[in-house]
């Protein structure tokens, strides 16, 4: 599964939930902030690798939730993955 497929998979899994409970960009940003806090705590407390993996996955999923909200509300495709690929030199 590549990054684009993963992002679309997360939209399928969480899109309805996010639309219902996180309708605004600000709510999604706050939700992302909570995930970053969880990740920082897991790193600080030196939790096992599995806990860190889950915390990182939550951060990624919530970043994608913000991207999805921008695409839906502003009605255009945000070139998020293309910009990441350009910055870090990887495939889309």
C-alpha positions in Angstrom: 0.0 0.0 0.0 1.5 3.4 -1.0 0.9 6.7 0.8 -2.0 7.8 -1.5 -3.8 4.5 -1.0 -3.2 4.7 2.8 -4.6 8.2 2.9 -7.7 7.2 0.9 -8.1 4.1 3.2 -8.1 6.4 6.3 -10.7 8.7 4.6 -12.8 5.6 4.1 -12.4 4.5 7.7 -12.7 7.8 9.5 -14.3 10.2 7.0 -17.9 9.8 8.3 -16.8 10.0 12.0 -14.6 13.0 11.3 -17.4 14.8 9.4 -19.8 14.1 12.3 -17.6 14.8 15.4 -14.9 17.1 13.9 -16.7 19.3 11.4 -14.3 22.2 11.5 -10.7 22.6 10.8 -10.1 23.9 14.3 -11.5 20.8 15.9 -9.3 18.6 13.8 -6.3 20.7 14.6 -7.1 20.3 18.3 -7.5 16.6 17.8 -4.1 16.5 16.1 -2.6 18.4 19.0 -3.9 15.7 21.4 -2.2 13.1 19.3 1.1 15.0 19.4 0.8 15.2 23.2 0.2 11.4 23.4 3.3 10.8 21.2 5.4 13.2 23.4 4.3 11.4 26.5 5.0 8.0 25.1 8.5 9.1 24.1 9.2 10.8 27.4 8.0 7.7 29.4 9.9 5.4 27.1 7.0 3.2 26.3 7.4 0.1 24.2 7.8 0.3 20.4 4.2 -0.8 19.7 2.8 2.1 21.8 5.0 4.5 19.9 3.9 3.1 16.6 0.2 3.6 17.5 0.9 7.2 18.6 2.7 8.0 15.3 -0.1 6.4 13.4 -2.6 8.6 15.2 -0.7 11.7 14.3 -0.5 10.7 10.6 -4.2 9.8 10.5 -5.1 13.2 12.0 -2.9 15.1 9.6 -4.7 13.4 6.8 -8.1 14.2 8.4 -7.1 17.9 8.2 -6.1 17.5 4.6 -9.4 15.8 3.8 -11.4 18.6 5.5 -9.6 21.2 3.4 -10.4 19.3 0.3 -14.0 18.9 1.1 -14.8 22.4 2.4 -12.7 24.3 -0.2 -13.7 22.1 -3.1 -10.3 21.5 -4.6 -7.6 18.8 -4.4 -4.9 19.9 -2.1 -1.5 18.6 -3.5 -0.4 17.4 -0.1 1.3 14.2 -1.2 2.9 15.9 -4.2 4.4 18.6 -2.0 5.7 16.0 0.5 7.3 14.0 -2.4 8.8 17.2 -3.7 10.2 18.2 -0.3 11.6 14.8 0.7 12.4 13.3 -2.8 10.1 10.3 -2.6 7.5 8.8 -4.9 3.8 9.9 -4.6 
